[in-house]
C-alpha cells in the first residue's frame, strides 16, 4: 500500500482530480448565484385582482 500512495502517478492523478473537483464546485456555485439573482422578488411584477373573495371562506 505504501508503494501505491507514494507513487508519482498516483499523486499526479489525485492532484488532477482535486483541481477538477475545485473547478466543478466553482462552476456549481456560479450557477446557483445566477439562479438566485434571476429570482429576486423585487424585480418581478406581481399583480393581484380583487374580486372581494377571501380564500377558504364561503362567499354568498
JOURFEN-V646539 format. One line per field, one symbol per residue. ss: DSSP state (H for helix, E for strand, - for the rest). psi: psi as a letter, one per 30 degrees, with the letter a starting at -180 (. if undefined). burial: I if it has 16 or more other C-alpha atoms within 10 Angstrom, else O. A space follows every 50 residues. Layout:
ss: ???
psi: ???
burial: ???
This chain:
ss: -HHHH--HHHHHHHHHHHHHHHHHHHHHHHHHHHHHHH--HHH------- ----------
psi: eeeeegkeeeeeeeeeeeeeeeeeeeeeeeeeeeeeefgkfffkjklkkj ghkkkgljk.
burial: OOOOOOOOOOOOOOOOOOOOOOOOOOOOOOOOOOOOOOOOOOOOOOOOOO OOOOOOOOOO
